[in-house]
Every structure is written in C-alpha cells, then in structure tokens.
C-alpha cells in the first residue's frame, strides 16, 4: 500500500538534511513554522532559523539581504501569502537582482480545504512563472519534494517550490530522478498525452488505467518544473499522439496548461484541453470534496480524453 505523506512534511525533513550538509542554509518563516514544517529545522539549527512574524514582505526582504551576503535562504509561509502579499518584494528585491533565495510555499491549491477561498492559492504558479529569473517547481509527492529541495539548494538563483497541506500518495521511490527543467514520461502511450503536475499526477495515472481498459493508450508525463518547462518532451508528445490534456490544481490561466499551450502553439499545434479551476475562487470544504466539486479527478481526465479523441 502506498504511503500517504504531505509534501510539506517531506520539505521539513529535507531541510534538516540540507542543514547538516551545508552550513550556508538558513531558514526564515512568517510565524507558521508548525504548519510549514520549518520547525524541524529550527529545533536542530536554532542559530540559522529566523521567525520574522506575520510580515511576509519582511520575510522576503530579509531573505534577499541574507542571499546578498552568501547565505542560501529558504523562506516559508502559506502560498497565498508568499506569492500575493509579498509579490512586489519578490519581484524587485529577489528576482530583479537575481538573488539566491528559495521560496517554499505550503498550503497551495484547493486542498488547503476548510480554510476557504482566502487561503487557497490558485494563482501562485501564474504569478511566479511571469517573473524573470524565477524557477518554478511543483513536486508530485514526498520523494520528488525531497529531491526538488536539494536541487533548489544547488541551483543558483531564485526558486519557487509549491507544496501542499494534505497528504498525497507516494508515487516514486529513491530510484526516481528529479532534475530541474526536465519532465518525466511515466507511462508510454500512443493515442493521447496527459501532462500533469503536483497532486494531479496521481489522478493522471489512475486515468491512464481506466482509459487502457477501453483500449485507449494514454501517455503520462509528469511536469514538476513549470519554468523552465521541458519543451522537448511536450513537442514530442504533440507530434506522436493525437492531442494533449493538462491537469493541475491551479487556475487554468497562467499555470501548467498555459505553459504547455505556449510550447504547443509555437512548435507543434495539436488539440488541447486544460483541466484546472475554471477562473473561479474556491470555497470551504474538505480537500477531497473540493477536488471533486471543481472536477479535478481522474474521472474528468478520462471524460475529456475520450471527448478529445472523438
């Protein structure tokens, strides 16, 4: 049976491992260390942990200052605050001077659940993807998160890492290889391609199984680097299958679907369908209830795949 682990939990343990490996790693939080799991690092390395309080602009500004003197700061708060409240500081103080700051934003997407629309970041990928110099990551499970955090520390420049609150099934083991900028073909297929990111990768794999029962061969691609996106794997899929479906726990505007569409339209036009929240805010409910309400399920992927192939 697959383990259920939240990516924020994997982030906390990965940070502690990094702290032992590299003394330049410092961690900053905006009074949410219990939720973002940076408290694990704080307990192990109290001299390298800074709680700036509920002051996200200061969180990013302080991180920029630490990066300017050679440290590798990981900043953490909820995604809606990290990308919305502190956007201008990220733009002008981190991305413009291209500083080595890592923004690990937890509680992204609908699966924040009962916290409701105000805390459900559905625009964060769009906001971060539009910033020059920013690398944008959205890992699918705990193992990919651990590898993404390590890769972020080794990458020179600002990185945004999107993490979730709720537990997700583990998809990968230690043999899995994450690389910034590279998509991974998880299932080969010849009829249609499903490109998914984050928690929707698991749903895409379920959809492939269902489609296979009906004689439809679906290729599954995990895109965990939203920017820079792996153009080669997308163009290859567009040329070798009859259409592409994207699936993300994010607004269809500006996230994975938009990024894939930009590649397709300029290089290998094909039929596409984007699955995500349809330019609406969320509401209060459990994560499972909300994913179903907003049609972020494998059943929706199956339906859209069959419609696209008609």
Residue pairs with C-beta under 8 A, 6 or more apart in sequence:
2 169
2 170
2 171
3 142
3 169
3 170
4 167
4 168
4 169
4 170
5 141
5 142
5 167
5 168
5 170
6 142
6 163
6 164
6 165
6 166
6 167
6 168
7 106
7 139
7 141
7 142
7 145
7 163
7 164
7 168
8 35
8 36
8 37
8 106
8 107
8 163
8 164
8 165
9 37
9 142
10 141
10 142
10 143
10 145
10 146
10 149
11 36
11 37
11 76
11 104
11 106
11 145
11 149
11 161
11 163
12 36
12 37
12 38
12 39
12 40
12 41
13 37
13 40
13 146
14 145
14 146
14 149
14 150
15 25
15 27
15 37
15 38
15 40
15 41
15 74
15 149
16 40
16 41
16 44
17 146
17 150
18 25
18 149
18 150
18 153
19 25
19 27
19 41
19 44
19 45
19 48
22 72
22 153
23 48
24 70
24 71
24 72
25 48
25 71
25 72
25 74
25 153
26 48
26 49
26 50
26 66
26 71
26 72
26 73
26 74
27 38
27 41
27 42
27 45
27 48
27 49
27 50
27 73
27 74
27 75
27 76
28 49
28 50
28 51
28 52
28 59
28 62
28 63
28 66
28 73
28 74
28 75
28 76
29 36
29 38
29 42
29 49
29 50
29 51
29 52
29 59
29 75
29 76
29 77
30 51
30 52
30 53
30 54
30 55
30 56
30 59
30 76
30 77
30 81
31 51
31 52
31 53
31 54
32 76
32 77
32 78
32 106
33 39
33 42
33 49
33 51
33 76
35 78
35 106
35 107
35 165
36 76
36 77
36 78
36 104
36 106
37 106
38 49
38 74
38 76
41 48
41 49
42 49
42 51
50 62
52 58
52 59
52 62
56 77
56 81
56 82
56 85
56 86
57 85
57 86
57 88
57 89
59 75
59 77
59 82
59 86
60 75
60 82
60 86
60 89
60 90
60 93
60 94
60 101
60 103
61 89
61 93
62 73
63 73
63 75
63 94
63 101
64 89
64 93
64 94
64 97
64 99
64 101
66 73
67 73
67 94
67 99
67 100
67 101
68 97
68 99
72 100
72 102
72 153
73 100
73 101
73 102
74 102
74 104
74 149
74 152
74 153
75 82
75 101
75 102
75 103
75 104
76 82
76 103
76 104
76 105
76 106
77 105
77 106
78 105
78 106
78 107
78 108
78 112
78 119
78 121
79 105
79 106
79 107
79 108
79 109
79 121
79 124
79 162
79 163
80 107
80 108
80 118
80 119
80 120
80 121
80 124
82 103
82 105
82 124
83 90
83 103
83 105
83 121
83 123
83 124
83 127
83 128
83 160
84 121
84 123
84 124
84 127
87 127
90 103
90 128
90 131
90 134
90 158
91 131
93 99
94 101
94 103
94 158
95 131
95 132
95 133
95 134
95 158
96 132
96 133
98 133
98 157
98 158
99 157
99 158
100 156
100 157
100 158
101 158
101 159
102 152
102 153
102 158
102 159
102 161
103 128
103 158
103 159
103 160
103 161
104 149
104 152
104 161
104 163
105 121
105 124
105 160
105 161
105 162
105 163
106 163
106 164
106 165
107 115
107 119
107 121
107 163
107 164
107 165
108 121
108 124
108 162
108 163
108 164
108 198
108 249
109 120
109 121
109 122
109 162
109 164
109 198
109 199
109 249
109 250
110 120
110 122
110 249
110 277
110 282
110 287
110 290
110 291
110 294
110 296
111 164
111 165
111 166
111 199
111 249
111 287
111 290
111 291
112 119
112 120
112 121
112 165
112 287
113 165
113 166
113 284
113 285
113 286
113 287
113 290
114 284
114 285
114 286
115 284
116 282
116 283
116 284
117 281
117 282
117 283
117 284
120 281
120 282
122 249
122 250
122 251
122 277
122 281
122 282
123 250
123 251
123 254
124 160
124 162
124 250
125 136
125 138
125 162
125 226
125 248
125 250
125 254
125 255
125 256
126 250
126 251
126 253
126 254
126 255
126 258
127 254
128 134
128 136
128 160
128 227
129 136
129 226
129 227
129 254
129 255
129 259
130 254
131 158
133 157
133 158
134 157
134 158
134 159
134 160
134 227
135 152
135 155
135 157
135 158
135 159
135 160
135 180
135 225
135 227
135 228
136 159
136 160
136 162
136 225
136 226
136 227
137 148
137 152
137 159
137 160
137 161
137 162
137 180
137 224
137 225
137 226
138 161
138 162
138 197
138 198
138 223
138 224
138 225
138 226
138 248
138 256
139 145
139 147
139 148
139 161
139 162
139 163
139 178
139 198
139 224
140 168
140 171
140 172
140 196
140 197
140 198
140 199
140 201
140 202
140 222
140 224
141 168
141 169
141 170
141 171
141 172
141 201
141 202
142 168
142 170
143 170
143 171
143 172
143 173
143 174
143 176
144 171
144 172
144 176
144 178
144 224
145 161
145 163
147 176
147 177
147 178
148 161
148 178
148 180
148 224
149 161
151 178
151 179
151 180
152 159
152 161
152 180
155 180
162 198
164 198
164 199
164 249
165 287
166 287
168 199
168 202
169 202
171 201
171 202
171 205
176 184
178 224
180 225
181 225
181 228
181 229
181 230
182 225
182 230
182 233
183 195
183 221
183 222
183 223
183 224
183 225
183 229
183 230
183 233
183 234
184 221
184 222
184 224
185 219
185 220
185 221
185 233
186 201
186 205
186 220
186 221
186 222
187 205
187 208
187 218
187 219
187 220
188 219
189 208
189 217
189 218
189 219
189 220
189 241
190 217
190 219
190 240
190 241
191 211
191 216
191 217
191 218
191 241
191 242
191 309
192 211
192 216
192 217
192 218
192 219
192 241
192 242
192 243
192 244
192 245
192 305
192 308
192 309
193 218
193 219
193 220
193 221
193 237
193 238
193 240
193 241
193 243
193 244
193 245
194 204
194 207
194 208
194 218
194 219
194 220
194 221
194 244
194 245
194 246
194 247
194 301
194 305
195 204
195 221
195 223
195 234
195 237
195 244
195 245
195 246
195 247
195 256
195 260
196 203
196 204
196 220
196 221
196 222
196 223
196 246
196 247
196 248
196 256
197 222
197 223
197 224
197 226
197 247
197 248
197 255
197 256
198 224
198 248
198 249
198 250
199 249
200 247
200 248
200 249
200 275
200 296
201 220
201 222
203 247
203 296
203 297
203 298
203 301
204 220
204 247
204 298
204 301
205 220
206 298
207 218
207 298
207 299
207 301
207 302
207 305
208 218
208 220
210 298
210 299
210 302
211 217
211 218
211 302
211 305
211 306
212 218
214 306
216 305
216 306
216 309
218 305
219 237
219 240
219 241
221 233
221 234
221 237
223 229
223 230
223 233
223 256
223 259
223 260
226 255
226 256
226 259
227 259
229 259
229 260
229 263
231 263
231 267
234 244
234 260
234 263
234 264
234 267
235 263
235 264
235 267
235 268
237 244
238 244
238 264
238 267
238 268
238 269
238 270
239 268
239 270
241 270
242 270
242 271
242 308
242 309
243 270
243 271
243 272
243 273
243 308
243 309
244 260
244 264
244 270
244 271
244 272
244 273
245 272
245 273
245 274
245 275
245 301
245 304
245 305
245 308
246 256
246 257
246 260
246 261
246 272
246 273
246 274
246 275
246 276
247 256
247 275
247 276
247 296
247 301
248 255
248 256
248 257
248 275
248 276
249 276
249 277
249 291
249 296
250 256
250 276
250 277
251 276
251 277
251 279
252 258
252 274
252 275
252 276
252 277
252 278
252 279
253 279
255 276
256 276
257 272
257 274
257 275
257 276
258 274
260 272
261 272
261 274
264 270
264 272
271 308
273 304
273 307
273 308
275 295
275 296
275 300
275 301
275 304
276 296
277 294
277 296
278 294
280 294
282 290
282 294
283 290
283 293
285 293
291 297
